[in-house]
Amino acid sequence: MGCAESTRSKGDETVKKIRKPKPWKHSEPITRDQLVQMRNEFWDTAPHYGGRKEIWDALCAAAEADLALAQAIVDGAGIIVQAPDLTVCYDERGAKYELPKYVLSEPTNLIRDG
């Protein structure tokens, strides 16, 4: 048999199994502090672009969790995962939520302290 399926069935809809984003590089090397600041600014402003605050809160928690917990958070909140790396999701009402890779993983050119 081939590769393991990356989806599983939930009722009659298919649920995508989430995974970390592919390695990516920021436009210029950044420090961990700069990354944290970018993430905080995104999560502070994201709800103002539409969607429901509780879905943004769940996505924030999922972005910071390990994959198993992130999957449970997403499933429990009824979030429809369009892209398995969580960069594109929808809620049950059809509102779209787009997450930048920098809130989901670290860039390959992160400047390590010390």
C-alpha positions in Angstrom: 0.0 0.0 0.0 1.2 3.6 -0.7 1.5 6.6 1.5 -0.8 7.1 4.5 -3.9 9.1 3.7 -3.7 12.7 4.9 -7.4 12.9 5.4 -9.9 11.1 7.5 -13.7 11.0 7.4 -15.8 12.9 9.9 -19.4 12.1 9.2 -19.8 12.6 5.5 -17.3 15.4 5.2 -13.6 14.9 4.8 -11.3 16.4 7.4 -7.7 17.3 6.4 -5.0 16.1 8.8 -2.9 19.2 9.6 0.8 19.4 9.3 3.5 22.0 9.8 4.2 24.3 6.8 7.0 23.5 4.5 10.3 25.2 5.4 10.3 28.8 4.3 12.6 31.8 4.3 11.7 35.3 5.4 12.6 38.2 3.0 15.5 39.1 5.4 17.0 37.3 8.4 15.0 38.1 11.6 15.5 37.5 15.3 13.2 35.5 17.5 12.1 38.8 19.1 11.1 40.2 15.7 9.3 37.0 14.9 7.3 37.1 18.2 6.5 40.8 17.5 5.2 40.0 14.0 3.1 37.1 15.4 1.6 39.3 18.2 0.8 42.1 15.7 -1.0 39.6 13.4 -3.1 38.0 16.2 -4.0 41.5 17.6 -5.2 42.7 14.2 -6.6 39.5 12.6 -10.1 39.6 14.1 -10.6 43.1 12.6 -10.4 41.6 9.0 -13.6 39.6 9.5 -14.5 36.2 10.8 -15.4 35.2 14.4 -13.1 36.0 17.3 -13.6 32.6 18.8 -12.3 31.0 15.6 -9.3 33.4 15.5 -8.6 32.4 19.2 -8.8 28.7 18.3 -6.5 29.2 15.3 -4.0 31.1 17.5 -4.0 28.3 20.0 -3.7 25.7 17.3 -0.8 27.6 15.7 1.1 27.5 19.0 0.3 23.8 19.8 1.9 20.6 18.7 0.2 18.8 15.8 -2.0 16.4 17.8 -3.3 19.2 20.0 -3.7 21.5 17.1 -5.8 18.9 15.3 -8.0 18.5 18.3 -8.5 22.3 18.7 -9.4 22.7 15.0 -11.8 19.7 15.0 -13.4 20.9 18.3 -13.9 24.4 16.9 -15.5 23.2 13.7 -12.8 24.8 11.6 -12.7 23.6 8.0 -9.1 23.2 6.9 -8.5 24.1 3.3 -4.7 23.9 3.3 -3.3 21.2 5.6 -0.6 23.6 6.9 -3.5 25.9 8.3 -2.7 28.8 6.0 -6.2 28.7 4.6 -9.2 27.7 6.8 -13.0 28.4 6.9 -15.5 28.4 9.7 -18.9 26.6 9.4 -20.5 29.9 8.1 -18.0 30.0 5.2 -15.8 32.9 6.5 -12.2 32.6 5.3 -9.2 32.7 7.6 -5.8 33.1 6.2 -2.7 32.6 8.3 0.8 33.7 7.3 3.5 31.0 7.6 5.3 33.1 10.3 2.6 32.4 12.8 2.8 28.7 12.1 6.5 28.0 12.0 10.0 29.6 12.1 11.8 30.7 9.0 14.9 28.9 7.9 16.9 32.1 8.2 15.9 32.9 11.8 18.8 34.5 13.7 19.6 32.3 16.6 20.6 34.1 19.8 24.2 33.5 21.0 
